[in-house]
Amino acid sequence: MDDRASWQASERDGLPRTVPAWLPYFWSRVLFPGGANRERESIRPFSVLLLLLVPAALIYPCLSFHLFEPDESRYAEIGREMLQRGEWVVPYLQSEPYLDKPPMLYWCIEASYLIFGVKVWAARLIPALAVHGCVLIVYFLGRRLIGERAAFWGALGLSLAPGWVSMGSLLTMDSLLTFWTTLALLGAYLAVRGERLQWGWWLAASAACGFGVLTKGPVAVVLLLPPLVLQRWLTKTDSRIGRAGMAAFALVVVGIALPWYAAMSLRAPAFARDFLWEHNVRRFLAPFAHEHGIWFYVPVVLTGLLPMTFWLVPFWRFLLGSDSRQAERRTVEFSYLLLAGGWCAFFFTLSQCKLPTYVMPAFPMLCLAVGHFLSRSRWSKSRLPSLVAAGAFAVLASAHYLVVPWYAAYRSPVGRPEALSRLCADKNTTVVCYPRNCDSAAFFLCRDDLHSYRSKSIEELRTLVREKPRTVILCTHRHSLLGLHQLLPPDVRIVEEEHLGLAPIPNVPPRAMKLLAKLMGETALGLCDIAVVEPGWAHPEWPTPPFIPLGVIPGAVEMSEDEP
């Protein structure tokens, strides 16, 4: 007897006949027995107005602070270099093809630069619009699934979640990916909910998934299809997608994404292996970078979803409670929101490579689930959620308007622009980043010719500085300058040093400053020192010492490229 036959038998006598049928039975009869949501609440103008104003007030006036290293400056610089080249296929970073990510974010940044000019806020406008747009998607599509009031509380909670509105408005790819995956997850479920597949919603979800593939790769498909298929198996209520539906989905996704992937592979043959293997398969399966434990996303999600997390305990009581009236409020749509959000969090937990922003696709679904709970519990008649929302807005506004801009300026690699301008603005001067890129400096200087040398390529750097009459080295590790004193050729001297230590904060005592230095670091983010080196042949008066091979230098400083 197959699962569907066992399900039908359980409908007759109340119990499933096979072990695989027990999970759908428990899911639909015990956890979520409420059936499909039948509420058809109309849009409230006040809700729309609030969801337009609250995120706008928190995001758009606060886009001009200094770029954070390394992601924000990297993506801003890639967009600038593509615009400078008139390039729309191959992303470039320091005049070299950048093969790590697809181009959707770069295209959007490039278009923003074309309209508004090359400015920091113009680059950040793209994730800001994605963050705000996702809030509106949660409200308008969520209303069709769980009702207007539930969707409003979910969208408002998302607007006030620091893991979304603060982290998401930074210049990373994850907010744009989340915009597409949220549209795909909600649109696809609207398509399959009911007796027949709704082709309009299905094609819209397929297109959103295709744009997600153009944003960050195949992960967009992985985040959409498993919860959709699993939900249908667990509930047995949704319409079949069928071969025609899956064929249409594949054609739309491939039709949107394939042209660029093919063009990129022709222009840069190494792209297919570097991106698809190194930055998708290997980063997921093996410790590639940013390795963290299995519980890494627990505090990220709990903190990132504040103030919604305040209702975690009553939410779990609502989810697991045995009261029949409470159980009837746990609908099929509610189960899908939890399944989709849980799958996103679980998938990124399995990955060996973890960053806080990766889990952002789970936030909209989980906020909608909490909004469903708030609208169907005693909290719907309480003033406490409104008071908590007002307090969260005040805290976030203080952080966005005051704390983040101050911190970004205080720790920025270009927080002391006079030093960079004096030493690096002349494009005839060779500028080197060692041992990592400093893309904030490249963006500030509008230079796409900054050479980068890793610790393992120190011999190449030694050769370069001997050949150039003057080289400026941007030391991006706290031990880089000490290492240069040991590792540079003996006929090359450091003629000038600029230490980018953090200035004392007014009215903060020295002991407190030492504590802050331990917490924040002692130098700017991504740029610790600047060294100007010149070879002996440019100064005939210098004595010429013998050249010492690198391998015999005693006590040379070893630096990890991943260590801050």
N, C-alpha and C positions, 0 to 999 in steps of 0.2 A: 504494500500500500504506500503510495507516494505521500509527500507532505500535504498537498492540497486535499487529497482524499481523507487523510487523517484529520485535517482541519474540519472538513465537512462532517466527519463522524463525531468529532468533539462538539460541533454545533448541535448534534442530535442528542447525545447522551451526557454532554458536559465535560468529558475528559478526553484528552488526545490518546491515540492508540500507539504511537511510536515515540521514541526518545527525541528525534529531531523536531517533532511537533510540539514538544513541551515548551520550548523557548518562545515561539510565537504565541502560544496559549498564555504563558505567564506575562508576556509583554502586553498583549491586548486585553486580557481578561482581569489581570491583577494590577499591573502598574498603570496602564492607560485604558481603563474601561469606558471612558466618557464618550467614545464614538467621535464622529466628525463634528467640527464646529459649524453651527448653522446661523451664527449671528452675522447680520449684515448691517453693521453700524456705518453711518455716513461720516464723511470727513468733517472734522470740526475746524473752522477757520482759526480759532485761537491756538489749537495744537500746531497747525502748520506755521503760524506766525512765530510761536515760541521756538519751534525747531529750526526756523530760519535765523532767528536772532541770537539764540544762545550759542550755537557753535560759531557763528560769524563773529560775535563779540570776543570769543576766546581765541580765535585763530587768526583772522585776517589782519588785525592791527599789529600782530606779533610775529612777523615773518622776516624781519630785516636784521636779526641778530647774527653774530659771526657764525660761520659754518663750523660744524663739529667734524673733527677727524675721526676715522678716515672716510666713512661712507658718504657723508654729505658733500664734502669737498670733492671727492672722486666723481660723483655723479654730476655735480655742477660743472666741473671742469670738462667732463666728457661731452656734455651738451654744448659747452662753449667751443670746444675744438671742432665738433661736428658742424656747428654753425659757421665757424671760421673757414672750414674747408668746403662748405656747401655739400656736405656728405649726409646721405640719408640711409645708407646700407650698413657700412662698417663703422662701429663705434671706435673712437680713437682716444687714447690717453697718453699724453706726452709723445704724440706723433707715432705711437705704436698701436696696432689693432688690439682692442680690448675684447677678449673672447669669453668673458665670464658670464654675461647676461644678455638676454634678448633686448630689442631696442625700444619698446613701447615708452618707457619712462624717458629715455633720451629724446625720442621724437617729441614728446610733450614739452620737455624742457626747451628743446630747440625752437619749437613753435612759440613758446612763451617769450623766449629771448627775441625772436623776430618781432613780436608785437610790442613788448615792453622794454626791450633793451637787456643787456647782460648785467643783471642785478641779482643779488642773493634772494630777495623776496620774489623775483620772477621765477626762479628755480623752485622755491618752496611753495609757490602757488599751486603747483601740480598735486603734491600730496595733500595740500589743504583742501582743494576742490574734491579730491577723492574721499577724504574724511567726511566732509560735509555732505557730499553726494550719497555716501553710504548711509548716513543718518536718515536721509530722506527716503532712500530705498527701503530701509528697515520699517519706516512708518507706512509708506504707501503700499508696499507689497505685504508687509506684516499685517496690515488692517484686513486684507482679504483672507488671511489665514486664521488669525486669532481675535479679530475684532479691533475696533478703533482705539479703545482705552488701553487695551493691552499693548498694542503697537506703539501708542504714544509713550507709555512708561518705558517700554524697551528702547525706543529711539532717544528719549530724554536721558535715560541711564547711560546709553552709549555716548551721548554728547558730553556727559560729565565724568566719564571714565578716564582717568589719567593714562591708562594703557592704550587708550584709543585716541583721544583728542590731543594729548600731549606727545606721546610717542609716535602716533600716526602722522602728525603734521611735520615731523622731521623729514628730511629729504632722503627717504629710502624707498625701495621698491615694494615693501610689504603693504603699505596703505593702498597703493594702486592695485596690487594683486587682490587685496581683500575686497575692494570695490567690485571687481569683476566676479570673484567667487561668491560674494553675497548675492549679486544679481543672478548668477547662475543657479545657486542653491535654492533661492526662493522662487525664481521663475520656473525652474524645472519641477518643483513640487506643485506649483499652481497648474502646470501642464498635465501632470499625472493624477492629480486629485480629481476623482470623479470616474464616471463610467468609460469615457473616451478620452484619448489623448488630445489635449488642446494644442494644436499645431503652432499657433501664434506664440504662446508662451514657450513652447519647446524650442522653436527656432531662435527666439530671443535669448534663452538660456544657453543654447549652443554657441551663438555668436559671442556672448559674454565669456564663455569658456575659451573660445578661440583667442579673444583678446587677452585673456589671462595667460595663455600659452605664449603669446607675444610679449608678455610682461616679465614672466619668470620661468617659463618652461612648462614641461609636462605635469608639474605639480598641480596645476589648475584642474586637469582632468582627474587626478588622483583624489583631490578634495571633493569633487562633485559626485562621481559615479558610485563609489562604495556606499555612502549613506543613502543614496536614492534607491539603489537595488536592495540594500538591507532593510530599509523601511517597508518596501513592498512585500518582502518575504515575511517580515514580522507581523504585518497587519492584514495582509491579503485583501486590502480594500482598494488600493490604487489601480488605475487602468494600466494595461500592459503597454510597454513602450513598443515592443515588437521589432521585427527586423527592419521595417521601413523607418521607424523612429531612430533606431541606432545608426542606420545607414545615413539618414539625414544629418544626425548629430556629427558623425565622422566627416561627412562631406563639408559641413559648415566649418568645423574646427580646422580641418586640413586646408580648406580653401582660404581661410583667413591667415593661418600661420605659415603654410608651406612656402609661398612665394619669397618671403624674406629669408627663411631658413635655407632655401635653395640658392638664392642670390649670395647669401653670406658664405655658404660652403664653397661656392665658385670663386669668390673674391679672396677668401681666407681658408684654404683647405684644412688647416689644423682646427678649425672651429668645431666641427662635428665631434671630434674626440675630446677636445678640451672642455666644451660645454656639456655635451650629453653624458660623457663618462665621468670626467673629473668633478664637475660641479653639480651633478645630479646623482648618479649612481654611487660614486665613491664617497662623496660627502655624506650620503645617507647611511652607507653600510660600514664605513671604516672611519676611525679617528683621523680626520683630515685637518680640522681646525675648530676652535671654539668647542672643545669637548667638555661636556658637563654630565652630571649624574642624572639618573632617571627621574628624580624628583625636582629637577630644575624649574619646570614650568608651574609647579604648584604655587610657590609664592608669587611668581610672575602673574599668573591668572588672578589669584586672590587680591593682590595689590592693584593690578591693572584694572580690575572691574569695580573698584571702589567708586561710589558708595553702595553699589548693588550688593557687594559682599556682606554688608551689614545684615541682610536678610537671609544669610546662608542657612542658619539653623532652622527658622520657620519654613524656608523653602524645602529643606530636606524632610521636614515633617509633613509638608504638603505632598511631596513626591511619594513618600513611603507610608503615609497614614492609611489606616484601615477603615476610617469613617466613610460610609457609603456616599453621603452627600459630597464630601470632599473628593472622593475618588471619581465621581461623575464629572468633576471639573477638569480632570486630567484627560485631555482630548488627544485624538490621533495627531493633530497638528503640533501640539505640545511635545509629543514624543519625537516627532521629526526634528524639531528645533534642538532638543537635547542630543539626539543622535548625531545630527550634523555638526553641532558645536563640539560634542565629545570626540567625534572622529577626527576633527581638525587638531584638537589638542593631543589626542593619542598618537596620531601620525607623526607629528613633530617631536613627541616624546621618544618615539622609536629611533629617530634620527641620531646618528653619532655626532652631528654638528648642530649646535643649538645656539641661537641668539634670542634675546627677549622679543624682538619684533617678529620673529618667524610665526609665533602662535597667534598673531592678530586675526587671522581669518576665523578663529573660534569666537571672538568677542561679539560680533553682531548676533549670531545665533543664540548665544548664552544670554545676552541682554534681552532678547525677545522672550526667551523662556522665563526669565525672572519677571518681565513685564506681564506675561500671562498669569503668573502666580499673584502678583500684586493686585491685578484687576479682579481676581476671583477669590480673594481672601478678605479677612476683616480689615486689612491695611488699606483697601480701596476706599473706606469711609474715614480713614484717619488723616490727620493733618501732618503726621510725622514724615511721610515720604516727601511732601512738598518742602518741609523745613530742612530736611537732609539735603534735598536738591539745591536749595538756596545756599546752604552752607558750603556744599561742594563747589558751586559756582564761584563763591567768594574766594575759596582757597585756590582754585585753579586760576582765577583771574590774577590773584597776587603772584602766583608762580609764573604765569605767562608774561605778565607785564613787567615784573621786577626781577625775580630770582633768575630765571633762565637767561634773559639778556645780559645780566651782570655776570653770571658764571661763564657764559660763552665768550664774552669779551675778556674776562680775567684769565681764562685758560687758552685763549685762541693763539695759534701760531703766528697770526698777523695782528696780535694785540699791540705790538710795538712796530707799527708800519714804517717808522723812520729808518730803523735798522735794515729791514729788507729792501726798502727803496734805495738807500745809500749804497748797499753792497751788491744788489742783484738786478736793479732796474736796467742797467746797460746790457743790451742783448749781445754785445760782443764779449761779455764776461761769461765764462763757462760756469754753470751752476750745477752742483751735484747734490743729490739726496742720499744720505747714508745712515743706516742700512735699509730704510724704507722710504716710500714716497712721502712727500709733504704737498698734497694737492691743494691745500689752502694757499700756500705760497704761490703755486703756479697760477691759480685762479686770480689771486690778488695782483700778481705781476703781469697777467695776460701773456704768459710764456708757455709754449708747448715744446720746449727744448731742454727741460730739466732732466739730466741723466740720473738714473737710479742704480745704485750698486748695493748688492747684498753683502753680508759678511763673507760668504763663500767666494765672492768675486773680488776680493780685496786686491789681488794681483793686477786685475784690470784697472782698478782705481789707482794703484801705484804707478802704473804705466801712464795713465792719463795725466796725472798731476805733474809728471816729469816732462811731458810734452807741451803743456799749456803754459803761457807766461803768467797766468793768474787764474786760480780756481777758487770759487766760493763753495764750501761744503756745508750743507744744511744737515746738522747732526740730529737725527730723529730718535735716538736712544739715549738714555741718561748717561751711559758709559761710552758713547761714541767718541767724544772729544778725547777722553783718556786713551782710548784705543788708538786714535789717530796719532797721538804723540808717540806711541810705541811702534805703530805699523807703517807709517809713512817712510818713504826712502830717506836715507840720511842726507841726500843732496836736495831735499825739499824741506822748507821751513814753514811753520805756521806764523804768519806775520801779523795777524790780527785775530782776536777772539771776541765774540759777543755772546754773553751768557743770558739766556732768556728765563732767568729765575722769576718767580712770582713776587710782585711788589707787596710790601706790607699793606694790610687793610687798615684804613683809618679807624682809630679807637679800639682796635683789637690788640690786647697785650701780647708780648712776645711768646709767652708760654702757650697761649691759645693758638697763635700762628703756627707754632711747631706741631700742635695737634692737627690743625687744618692741613698742614703740609703732608702729614702722614696719611690723612684721609683722601686728599685730593691729588697729591703729587707735588713735587717741588718745582716743576717747570711747566711750560705751556704744553698743551696736548699736541703731540705729533712733531714738536720742534723744540729741542732742548738747548742747543748751542749753534752758533755760526762760526765757522773757521775760514779764514782766508789764507790760502797756501800759495807759495811761489817757489819755483825751482832755482837752483843755484846758477844755472846758465843765464838767468835774467838778472843776476847780480854778480858781476865778475869779481867783486871785492870779497865775496864769501869764499872760504876754503872749501875744497871739494873732498868730503870724506868718502871712504870706500862704500860701495853699495852692499848692503847686507840682505841676503835672501830672506823671504818671509819665514820660511820654515825653521830658521835658526835663531829667531829673535826670542830671547828668554822672557818668560812672564807675560806674553802677549795676552791682552784681554779678550776673552771669548764672549760673544754676545748672541743671545737668542733673538731671532727676528720676530718672534711672537711675544717677547717680554716687553712690557711698556717701558 
